[in-house]
């Protein structure tokens, strides 16, 4: 076999650097461990190794040349020097060094391949091919790992056509049409022959859990993810995706169609995947999770309907699916239907944890969406009384005082939050309790106490979730010092917004913006713009931003308003030029504002569009 292969000059691009197996000449008896101080030469070698680690190859090579001259047999110095020459592209020096190594160890395959590569790098292709021929004589018959070393070396040298020829020859001799499929596919990818690459990777998927199959699956996914190759590879996979296709093919196509938003195709392939999957329902649940991550709740419900019809027996998959289904109903505004599903969980699921979470999520619907605080309290109290563990229990403990705040029963809310502080459950809960205790003071008009509490929160939780909210509120209090009525209006607007009473929030903010005392007018205008944006009313949002820009040129919120204006304008091709001017102005004049990284990214996308 070897003789036949040597007549074919072959080479394939290296994607993976496989460790070289030592030959008999390389294997030595381990040296005895040295005890005592290092010699001068050893200290120099340690220094050289550090220089290589720091990528100071120029200085490292100079030192290693001195070491090599003093100790020509030092393999560590030789390998480091070889690495330096390669990094510095000192091909002549590298060739001389490697030739000396080959002369000493002619049976060392790694050195022969190094020599072949350095010759090809210098344009000495014929000499390089001769070196590869000599290397092939060192490969035992049927040694696929060493053949792969030769193939990868040739690819690394840019001899792709030779590598393909070699692979084809070995496939014929071994009667294995899949041999070195990863390497062959990689060559096609390199030359933008994406369909050919996909057809190389595709049959490797049938190898189940082997590393080859896993890498082939990853390569196909990357090709689908790449705009230039996605359509070509998609078509190739569709042609191969018959009824008996592997799980991996179905999974690839399902994930791809979810990513690009073609949900009918994604749904179809997921159902087909489920029919092949021994773990019944697992792929359907994965589809629901992916769609939930993308906030495609309509698709979560669609798959949930299918899954709940097909799989009626309780279990981990159906259990999670029902919770995802109920969440999607909630996010879709179908609150009575969501409550009904949670009631089903409470009545039929055997696990206490599931019952607790069903009560808790029902309470959240009443609290956050329906504004029925007594019913919400009833749900949370049921969890706290009957299920004193798990996520539902902690969530209910945190939600009870919120209900009392919404009901304006501030004394009871304070009592509940202080109990949480005493229990010291975790830092997140402690920070939340401390922040809301400050809010209670704010809602009651105790603005000095609020400011003191918020400063303490920033000290206690410098990286906490509520730090930005605390800083904003401190700024409001500082801006409106000496105007308790104005702060009272802002506190009321804050409370309305927390309770999702957005019309009342807008009314109170507009009152602040029109007040004779303009201390909080800029803040109110910016907040009004944000609220209108949440309702997709860009015209009103732009109106409030224009008032902010025209009337408060020195406001801290001015650049925030300008960015918001640009974010609106950039969505219309007729106003993109103005948006670009605003982004550029912000980059030049407000480089330290927290939104600046977003501005840079928006500017990059715009510049690409204009170019």
N, C-alpha and C positions, 0 to 999 in steps of 0.2 A: 504493500500500500504506500509506504513512505516514498519509494522510488518513483511511483506514479505521480505523487503529489509534488515532488521536488521539481518535476518538469513544468509545473504550472506556477507562475509567479502570482502571488496572492497577497492581499492586504485588506484590513478592515479597521475603521475608525474606532479608537478606544473611547468607550463611555465610562468604563469602570476600570480602575487600576487594580488588577488582581495581584495578590502577593506572590512573589516569585519563590518557587520551591528550591531549596538549596540542593546542589548536586553533591556527589560524593567528595569532590575536591574542596567544597566549601565547608563541609562538616568537620568540626574540630573538637577536640576535648576541651570543655570549658576551662578557662583559666581560673586559678585559685583566687578567691576573694582577697583583695589587697587590704591590709590593715596598716594604718599609719598615715603620715602626711603624703600628699600627692607630689610626684616629681615635677620638675619644671615643664617637661613635655606634656604631662597630663594636665597641668594647669592651663597650658596654652590650648590644649584640645577642648577643655571646658569653656574657655573664653571664645574659641572659634564656634563652638556649638551655640553659644548665646548670641553671637553675631548673626548666625544663620537664622535663629529663631526671630531675631529682630529684623530680618530681611536685609541686613547690611552685607550683601554677597561680595561686594568688591573687597572690603577689608577682610572678610572671612576667607576668601580665596587666597589672598596674599599670605595670610598667616598659615593656612592649611598647606600651601606649597612648601613653606619652610618646614612644617612638621613632616610632610611626605618625604622631603629630602633627607631628613634625619632618621625617619622610621618608615621606609618604603613598604613594609608589610602591615602597617597599621590599617586595618580594614575600616575602622570608624572614620579615620581621616580621609581614606580613599573615597568612601561613599559620600561624605560631606563635600569633598572637593568636586566630585562628579556632579552633585546637585548644584553647587555654585556655578560651575561652568554652564550647566543647562539653563539656569535662570538668567545668567548674563549673556547667553548665546555666544559663548566663546567656543565655537564649534571646532576650530583647529586644535586648541588645547585639549578639548574634550576628546577628540579623536585620538590624539597621541596617548592620553591617559588610558582610554578604554582599550586601545590596541595593546598597551603594555599588560593590561589585565588579562586580555584574551590570550596573549602569549603564555602567561603563567598558568591560566586555567582554560585551555581550549575546549574543555567539555562543559563549561558553564553557559547554560542557555541564556541566562539573563544578560551576561556580558556580550554575547553574540547579538542579541536583539538591540542592546544599547548601541553597539557599533553600527548595525544596519540603520538605525534611526538617525544617528549623527551624520552618516554618509549621505542619506537622502536629504537631510536638512541643508546640507551644503551644495545640493544640486548634483551630487554624484550618484545618480539613480542606478546605473548599471552596477556599480560597486556595491551599492546598498542591496540590490536584488541578489547579488552573489552572496552577500553576508546572510541574507534570509535563507538562501539555499543551504548554506552551512548550518544555520540554526535548525533547519528542518531535519538534518541528519541526526540531531541530538534528541529528537522527539520520539519516544517509543511508540510503536504501533498502538492504536486505540486509546492513546492518552489524550482524552478530549480536553482536559484542563490545560495541558501544555500546547496543544493546537490552538486553544483559545488565546494563550499568551502571544503566540506568533501572530494570530489574526489581529488582536488588539494593537499590537506593536505596529503592524503595517498600517492600520487605520490611523493610528497616531501620527504616522509619517505622511499621511495624505494619499496613500496608494489604494484608494477605495475600489477601483476596478479590479485590481489584483486580489483584493480581499474577497470581493464577490465571487471571483473565479475560483479561489481556493475553497470557499464555503460550498459552492456548488459541487466541486470535485469530491469533497469529503462527504457530502450528502449522498452522492451516487454510490461511493464506495461503502458507506455505512448503511445504505438503504434506509435513510432517515430524512424525510423531507422537512422536518421541523428543526433540525440541528442548527444551532447558532442563529435562530430566528430573531433574537433580540438585536444581535449585531447587524444582521442583514437589514432589519427594519430601520435601525439607527442610520445606516448609510443612506437609505432612501429618504429618510427625514432630512438629513443633511443637504440633500440635493433637491428638496422640496417635491419629492415624488410621494405625496401623502397617501394617495390611494394604495400604492404598492407597499408602503410602510404598514398601513392598517391591515392589509391582507397577509403580511408577515406576522403581525402580532395576534391577529384574530384566532388562528388555530391553537396558539399557545394558551388561550384561556381555558381550554379543555383540560389542562393539567391540574385542575382543582386548586389545592393549597400550596403547590410548590412555589418556590421563590420566582421561578421563571414566569409562572402565570400571574403572580402578583405584580411583577414589574411590567409585564405586557399590558395588564389592566390599567396600571398607572399611566403608561405611555399613551394608550388609546384615550384615556380621559384627558390628558394634556393636549392631545391633538384635537379633540372635540372642543376643548376650552380655548383653543387658539383660532382667532378669527380667520386667518388665511387658510387654515386646513379644515375647519369644522364641517363645512358643507360636503366637501369631497369625502371625508372620513365617515360622516353620517350616512351618505349614500352607500358607501361600501359596506357598512355594518348592516344597513337595512336589507341589502341584497343577501346577506348571510344569515339574517335573523329569522330563521325558519322555526317551525314548531318545536324542533328538538334542540334549539340553541341553548347555550349554557346560561346559567344564572348570571354570570358576569356580563354577558352581552346585554341581557334584559336590564340589568341594573345600570349599566353604562348609559343605555338609551333613555331609560326612565329619568335618571339624574340629569342628563343633558337637556331633555325636553322641559323638565321643571325649571332648570336654570334659564332657558331662553323664553319661558312663559308659554310654551305650547302644551297646555295642560290636558287637552283631549288625547294627544299622543302619549304624554307621560302617564296618564291614567291607564291607557290601554296596555302599555308595556309593563306597568306595575302589576296589573291583574294577571298578565301572562307570566310574569316572574313569580307571582304567588302560586300559580298552578304548578310550577316546577320546584318550589321551595319546600323542603321537608319541614321547616319550622313554620307551620301554617299561620299566616297573618302577619308575619314579621315584616315583610316588604310593604304591606299595606300601612302598617303603623309607621314605618320609616317615611313613607310618602306624606302621611299626615304631619309628622314632625317637620319635614323639610318645608312644606307649605305653610306651616305655622310660623317658622322662622322668617319666611318671606311675607308674612301677614296676608297670605292668600286664604282667608278664612272660608270663602265659598268652596274652595277645593278641599279644605279640611272636612267640611260638612259633607261634600260629595263622597269622599272616600269613607268617611265615618258611616254614612248610610249604607254603603256597600259592605263594609266590614261587619257592622252590627247585624246585618241580615244573614251574612254567610257564616259568621262564627258567633254562635249563641252561648256556648259554654263559657262560664267565668274562668278567667286566668289572667296572668300578667299582661298579655298583649291586649285582650279585650278590655281589661280594667283601665289601662292607660289610655286606650282609644276613646273610652267613654268620657274621661276627664277632658281630653283634647276636644272632643265633640262639644261638650258643654261650654268650654272656654270659647270655642268658635261661635257658638250661638250668642254668647254674651257680647263678644266683640262685634257681631253683626247686628246688635241691637234687638235681638229676639229674647228679651229677658224672661217672659213667662215660660218659653220653651226651655231655656237654660235651667230655670228653677225646677221645672218638671223633671229634667234629666238628673239633677242633683238629688231630687226627692227619690228617684228610682235607685240611685246609688245608696242613699241612706237606708232604704227599705230592703235591698237585695244583696248588697255587698257584705261579706262576712267579717272583713277586717275592720277593727276599730279605727285604724288610721284613715281608711277610706271614708268612713262615716264622718269622722271629725273634719276632714277636708271638704266634704260635701256641705256640711253645715257652715263651715267657714266661708266657702266661695258663695254660697247663697247669701250669707250676711253681707259680703262685699257688694253683691248686686244691689241689695236694698240700701246700702250705705252710699255707694259711689254713683249709682245710676238712677235709682228710683226715689232717693231722698226719704225713705221710710225708716227713720232712725230707731223707733221702738222695735220694729221687726228685726232690724239688723242686730240690735242689742240682744234680742231673744236668741238669735242664732249663735252669737258669740258666747253668750252665757251658757248655752247648752254644751258647747265644746269645753269651756273652762270647767264646768261641773262634772261632765261625764268622761272626758277624754284628755287626761292631764299629761299629754306627751305629744311630741311630733310637731310638724310644721303647722297644722291646723290650730293647735293649742297656742303656740307662740304668736301666730298671726292674730288670733282672737284676743290675746292679752294686749296686743298693740292697737287693736281696732276699737276696743271698748271705750277708752278715753276719747278717741276721735269722735265717736257718736255723741258723747256728752258735750264736747266742744261745739258740734254742729247744733245741738239742742240749746246751746248757750248756758248749759249747766256747768259753769266754769269751776265752781268749788269741787264738784264731784270729779270732773276731769283732772283737776290738780291732784286730788287725792289718789286717783288711779295712776297717774304718772309718777308720783312720789313713791308709790308702792313698787313700780317697775324699777326705779332707781335703787330702792333698798334691796330688791331681789338680785340685782346685778347679773342679769341673764347673759348678755354679751354686749360688746362695745357699740354695735349698731343700734340696739334697743336703747342703751343708755344715752347715746347721742340724740336719738329721736325724742326721747322723753325730755331731755334737757332743752332741746329746741322748742318743743311744744309748750313747755312751762313758760318759756320766754314769750311765746305767742299769746298765751293766756293773759300775761301782764299787758301785752300790747293791746289786745282787744278790750281790756278793761281801762285803758288810758294811763297805765303806770309806765310811762315811756322811759324814765330814768332806770327803773328796775329792769325793763326790757333790755336796754343798752348794756347794763352791767352783766346780765345773764348771757347775752350773746357774746360779749367779750370773753367771758369765762368759757363758753363753749369752744371758741376758737383756740384758746389755750389748751383746753382738755383734749380736743380732737382736731389737731392742726391739719390732718389729712382727711377729715371726715366728709360725709356726704352732704351735710347741711352748712358747711363753711361758707360757700358762695351765697346761699340764701341769707345767712347771718350777716355777711358783709353788706349785702344790698340793703337789708333792713336797718343796719347801723347807719348807712349813708342817708337813708330817708329821715331817720330821727335827727341826725346832725343837721341836715339841710333845713328842716322845719322847726328847729329849736325856737321856743317862744311862740309857737302857733299851735296850741293844743287842739283847736277846732279842726285845723287842716289835717293834723295827724290822726284825729278821730275819724275824719272822712276816709283817710287812706286805710286805717285799720278796718273800717267797715267794708271797704272795697276788697281788702285782703280776705276777710271772712266770707264775703259773698262768693269770691272766686273759689275758695277752698270747698264750698258747698255746691259748686257747679251752677250757681245762679248768675249766669253770665250777663243777662240783661241788666240785673241790678248792679253788677260789677261795672259795666260800661257807664251806666248812669252816674254812679258815684265818681268814677274817674273823670268823666267829662265835667262834672261839677268842680273837681280839683283843678282841671286844666283851665277853667274859666274864672277861678277865684282871683280876687284882687292880689292876694299874696301868691306870687309866682314861684315860691320856693320848691314846690313839687310839681309844677306844671309840666316841665320837660319829662320827668319820670312818668307822669300820667299819660302824656301823649305817646311816648314810646310803648308803654304797656297797652294802650288802646290799639296801636298799630299791630302789635303781636296778637291780640285777641281777634282782630278782624282777619288777620292772616289765617288763624286757626279755623275760621269760618269760610275761608277761601274768598273773602271779600277784599281783593287786592286794590280796588279803586279807593275804598275807604281807608285802607292801610296806608296807601301812598299819600292820601290827604293829610293824615295825622303826622306822617314823617315830614312832609313839606312844612307843616306848621312848626315842627321841632327844629328843622334846619334853618328856617327863616327867622324864627323868634328867639332861638336859644343857641347862638353860634359858639358859646363857650361851655355848653353843657357836656358833662361826662358821657351822656348818652348819645351825643351827636354822631360819633363814628359808628356806634351800633345802629343808629337809624340809617346812616348812609349805606352801611353794608346791607341792611334789610332792603333798602331801595334798589341797590344793585342786584340783589338776589331775585327781586321781582322782575326787573327790567331784562335780565339776562335770558329769561325764558321766552322772550319775544324777539325774533330775528331783526325786527325793525328798531329795537332799542338796545341791541347788544353793544353797539359802539359806546353809548353813554354808560352802560354798565362797566365796560372795560376802563373807561376814564375814571370812574369812581373807585374801582378796585386799585388802579394804579395810584390814585391820590391817597388811599388808605395805606398802601404799602410804603409810600414815601413819608407820610406824616404820622402814622400811628403804628410803628413797627413792633411795639411792645404790648399791644392790646391782645387779649386772650383769643380773639377770633382770627388772628393774622395767618395762621397756617391754613385755615379754610379759604381765606382770600387768595393766598398763593396758589392753592389747588384750582380754584375757580379761574384765576388768571391764566394758568397753564392750559386749561381746557379751551379757554377763549382764544388764546394765541394760536393754538393748534387749529382751531376752526378758521381763523383769519388767514393762516399761512397757506 
